[in-house]
Each structure stands twice: as C-alpha cells, then as structure tokens.
Amino acid sequence: MALHMLGKDPESRDGGSPTVYYDDETDNYVLQGWRITDEQRRTELAIPGHEDVIEFPRRMTQFFLEVRSAAGNDD
C-alpha cells in the first residue's frame, strides 16, 4: 500500500480539498490544495519546470502529526 489519506479540510465548502496524504513507500507527504494561479505570486517563487506549488491552510498541519505519532516519533 502506498497512499494513506490523513485528513481533509473540515472547513472546505465541498469537502474535497485540501487533503493531506502520506505515502508509506516513499516516506513523503502528498498535498492536494488550491492551485496558485496568480502570476505575481508565482514569480516570487523559483519553481522548476517539473514542479508546481499549491496552497493549503495552516489548520491542515495537524495531520502531519498523525504520521509522527503512528511511527512512534513523538519527540
């Protein structure tokens, strides 16, 4: 198994985004969020052609702690 959904934004209007996933094969987080389309904001970032950026609310960081707890890394 690879992707585990950690949590969806409970304040999302349609309940579909943003979402935080954990990939247990790569040990990476996968984030679904709002695409940043404002070109002025994008020019402030150095985004390589093979990458993109998304935006998600601070309240969603709580889901990162679920992986730390499950892995026994509660330092």
C-alpha positions, 0 to 999 in steps of 0.5 A: 500500500502506498497512499494513506489519506490523513485528513481533509479540510473540515472547513472546505465548502465541498469537502474535497480539498485540501487533503493531506496524504502520506505515502508509506513507500516513499516516506513523503507527504502528498498535498492536494490544495488550491492551485496558485494561479496568480502570476505575481505570486508565482514569480516570487517563487523559483519553481522548476519546470517539473514542479508546481506549488499549491496552497493549503491552510495552516489548520491542515498541519495537524495531520502531519502529526498523525504520521509522527505519532503512528511511527512512534516519533513523538519527540 
